[in-house]
Each structure stands twice: as C-alpha cells, then as structure tokens.
Amino acid sequence: MLALKLRPPPRACLGAEPEVLAEALQEGVNLAVWQRRLAPQVEDFVRILLAQPLEVAESVQIEVGADEQLRLPALLRAQADFHGYDAFIADLTWLVEAFACLLGARRIGLRLRSLTKPMCPRFHVDHVPLRLISTYAGVASEWLEEGGMERRRLGDAQAEPHDSECIQRLQAGWVALAKGEKWSGNEGAGLIHRSPTPSPGERRLLLTLDWLA
C-alpha cells in the first residue's frame, strides 16, 4: 500500500527587508510580511488625511505595461497640497510596481479606504489568488496560524479563538501578501484572517491590491 503524502501545514514568513515578499510564491507559504517602517513624510500625510472629516474610498483598476513607466490614476487629488502627498503617492506606486513585477501582472485592482469599523469581522479566507494588504494607520489585520481554527467552521463566531495569544496581528506600515483559495495548489490552505476592530474614534487607512490579470 502506498503511503499517503500529507501536505505540511502552510506557514508564514516575516522579515525586515522587502525581499521577504518573494517567499509568498513558494509552495507551502500562505503569508509573507515585510515588517517595514513608513517614511516620516508618508506618516505625516496619512495623519493629516485622517484628521479631515472625509471618507476615503478609492477603487481603481491599473493597467501595467511591460515597457512603460507605471502611472497611477489620479488619487486623492483634492488633498494634493497636504504635506507628504508626493511621498505617499510614490509609496503607493512602488507597492503596485513591486506587486506587478512579482506576479507578472498586467492588471491590478487598487482599493484605498478609511475605516472606523471592521469590514470583515469574522475569520475567513479570501477567494483570490494573492492579495496585498497594508494598513497605513490604525490597527492592522489579524490572522491565525494553521490549526488556530477549524476551517470547516470559518464564519462561525463560536468557533473563533478567544485567547488573544492565539491571534497574530500585523502592524501599521507592514506589507503583507496573503494567499487565497484561488492560488494554484493552495486550495484549502488560504490564510485565515479578519479585520480588526478599531477603538472608538480611531480611523484606519487600508490599502489592498488584487491580481486581476
């Protein structure tokens, strides 16, 4: 009788250099995290932006040309005179370029949103190949190591871990690449994660990038 070949549990890779993001392409890795610190000018812009009584809800599709310099669609143009705006746009551009280069992507979906409550409060997996997640300000996404929750009970609040030590947390500024269920060979191993709950009066600024083509 042939022995069954068991797939090892998916693992996370975290590091202080951007090169760690390439680990997301490896088999058996469902999360790669660059533990970076935002540039001061970027932090300044985000702080000023979130102090304004406005909702940020940007959603654009970006076509990536093989031999062309990437140009983002106009984002937050009404806030272009805020200190640090150019640095913030340069940071977004770098992340889009890096994401596209890593995947060979031709089209990327960008969403930038300010949030005062969790978008997805229950632990779940994403039905996408790979998603970039980065919180520019506020509490950041929470995730579980494999075995932290039964996958068949995802979405069930009663099945979620209540011990805070079992819940892993990203930090503001960090860049995460999270594999979903549609990454080839990653079926049944998408990263289990959820949105955090901001404190009363706290605002988050969340960026996500999706590989569309």
Secondary structure, DSSP 8 states (H G I E B T S, - for coil): ----------EEEEESSGGGGGGGGSTTEEEEEE-----HHHHHHHHHHHTSS---EEEEEEE--SSS-------SGGGTTSTTHHHHHHHHHHHHHHHHHHHT-SEEEEEEEEESS-SS-S-B--SSSEEEEEEEESS--EE--TTSS-GGGTT-GGGS---GGG-EE--TT-EEEEE-TTSTT-TT----EE-----TT--EEEEEEEE--
